[in-house]
Amino acid sequence: MSEEEVQTDAGATTTVSDGDWRTLVPEDLRNDPTIQNIKAETTDEALSIMSKQFVHAQRMTGRDKVVLPTDKSTPEELNEFYTKLGRPGAAEEYEVPTEGMPENVPLSEEAINQFKNEAFEMGISKQNAARLIRFQANMTNAQLEAQKEAQQQEIQVGLEGLKKEYGVAYDQNVQLALQGVNQFGDENFKALLNKTGVGDRAEFIRVFAKVGKALASDEILGEGSGRKFALSPEDASRAIGDKKLDPNFMEAYKNDRHPGHEDAQKQMAALYSSLHPETGA
């Protein structure tokens, strides 16, 4: 290890080894992290590093610097910190962005005002607040679209099940449901059905088809009890069972010499056609 003579502030000359250059630093600064972090093997190298750090610090003097707050910072110090980071002077100065915003997403004025107040308390900058509003609006829009798609799929599955349930009577029962709605529902009710999609649900059609059928069978309001309705497979199965329990009908159905044989055959054929609408058998 080499040695060199260094003149102290008092004018005296002292000899230090390269590895002991920190002994030249005043004792009260010797253990400061700034000094300890300097990785130098020689006094000349240490002097070069410290000179560069000093010049850099001098260049930074006068710039608009931000002092990080601590848990002991005063409200005034926090406000100064937030202001330098871009927080507006008041919560009302935050703005809702216009670019990149989805259409038809409900943003209530009350919710926006609550967000502005919270953003101001958190010290969020005006730019970042706008980004958060845009992000939340797009997230809400994506959720609404997903819900809408799921609802449409659910409605479609329900209608497919209703078509199998009603068979050839499906179109008839849909018309009966519309008649029930027109009879009892006003314009506000119809608008609500269209807006919510409830009017397309199988459960709704099933209930109002019964209402429409009751209206159509009414002697005063409808077409009378003599109107014939197409049968669903369930109704057809029940009717076939009733026919088979009727000995008079079965006699006419089985005996080709019976005067009512042809009519009984047609009735049973119609019932089986309603029972198996996919084949018409």
BELSULBEL-V291387 format. One record per helix or strand of 2 or more residues. SS is the DSSP state (@ for helix, = for strand). FROM is the first residue (numbers start at 1). TO is the last residue. If there is no record, write none. Layout:
# BELSULBEL-V291387
SS/FROM/TO
SS/FROM/TO
This chain:
# BELSULBEL-V291387
=/3/7
=/13/17
@/18/24
@/27/30
@/33/36
@/43/60
@/75/84
@/91/93
@/109/122
@/126/184
@/187/196
@/198/200
@/202/217
@/233/244
@/247/254
@/261/275
